[in-house]
């Protein structure tokens, strides 16, 4: 009897171990393709070789300068998580606030307490975080964007970011609920619930209901067959096209959307334009310079192509039409900082300011416009022999909205060294940080009734 029990235990333990080995990979492992996992391009091979560079440390946050080709966590011998546990044994737990790709270097802010992590994550959700990246791209990217490419003048960049973060239409979103305005886009489950509502209203009016309708009312979305769900999803896609067409018609009537961001602001003679870090958005529109005397003003590229998962590869992303149900609107501002050469080939140093946080957004936008990042074998050439991908998270600013939070968490604007300074000299010094005031976080009110 004991032998039978021991055999049963052994079989159950073997099943348990096999189940553990076949568990789904963690999120970060899924974001790495096979070539990236097997490619050691300059990354540390042992944990002893991984030296953490600490930029700032407080009781709430630990800010490090992540190196290229280093994984954050996972079942690997060399990870940031293991290096943190090695260098800071007194800290019981490290909490990820945001992440960087395997090949990307730069600033990472790590939470040390549950409360501080939740506060910082709320800023990311509310888009109250400013980020700047540095990148070296193949080719000579013109200082002034060519015709056909959306652009924004240096003096209007604060205004563009302010309008992007505070669009006029969502402020009146509550008005769209009334019949005088068009309805928003419906999802497949929403259309299914609406059909159930029609059946209920008919039953309340007539007092009669068929067996088929009665069965339909008791169903949930997950109870529907794949064929029926697909029909609802097709209706949802068509409804999204309807919404976008009506929204575009409404935007064309809004005079605020006709701002010429590529026209420089009129600057009095003898005065220099303010630095971007000193610029503040204004409600009033500055007058345009009709004489266009400021032709040498820095111009920024505006990349706003929608991004969706690639249909033929789980790791890659792709540029998709806005009519694609899986597509998400993405916006990147790019400014040319300088020019140089690597192995005799021209490269351009650019400053990147993402206004949205899509996966591989910066890499895909640059590659789509013909300037892939040096060393990016996913969206560039597989024959690229660069020792690393030349993309670096340069600056990070957590914009806490309340004075109490600002006093509690202290300085939360961080900057890391430029890893490409020895390769390409920066000839144009600009910054896009601190261009808008922090948004107040909406805190749910508790019911005061006892």
PyMOL commands that set and color helices and strands:
alter all, ss='L'
color gray80, all
select helices_A, chain A and resi 2-21+27-30+34-38+47-49+80-87+114-125+154-165+168-171+173-177+188-206+211-217+221-223+226-253+255-258+361-368+403-409
alter helices_A, ss='H'
color red, helices_A
select strands_A, chain A and resi 54-57+61-66+95-96+105-111+129-138+151-153+299-303+307-309+317-319+332-342+345-354+391-398+413-415
alter strands_A, ss='S'
color yellow, strands_A
deselect
rebuild
show_as cartoon
